[in-house]
């Protein structure tokens, strides 16, 4: 269904989220509208179906380096959002639609506990309050940084630099 997502992004980047119908997306993707509804349910779900939040936790789980929690998180987030040319476009659509923005933020927030567990695993301990706080902070920093990164053009190096500075500021606080 990547073809449907790509078709949706192309149409929506020109005309805006609200101006594009599921039927138009289906036609551009060469599938039926009922197929899109069966796979995604709604146009909003189609836009948010990239599973970047799941990719974030998967990348973090696979990182077996000696990096600290913040550096590992930065690396994983930069890989998920900074290496994909559609991430910038996707964020633009999300930012321009309040319902999408709310749903996107909820997707990120829903990862806090999983991220906290992964931080605890890095320390070789059971998750506790420290990890829960780190998970919540990491998600908040990521959300804010991604929104600002998009506003400024979406360059991969800029994302890595911004995340690094944001976590450094936390250490200095």
Buried (B, 14 or more C-beta within 10 A) or exposed (E): EEEBBBBBBBBBBEEEBEEBEBEBBBBBBEBEBEBBBEEBEEBBBBBBBBEBBBBBBBBBBEBEEEBBBBBBBBBBBBBBBBEBEBBBBBBBBBBEBEEBBEBBBEBBBEBBBBBBBBBBBBBEEEBEEBBBEBBBBBBBBBBEBBBEBBEEEBEBEBBBBBBBEBBEEBEEE
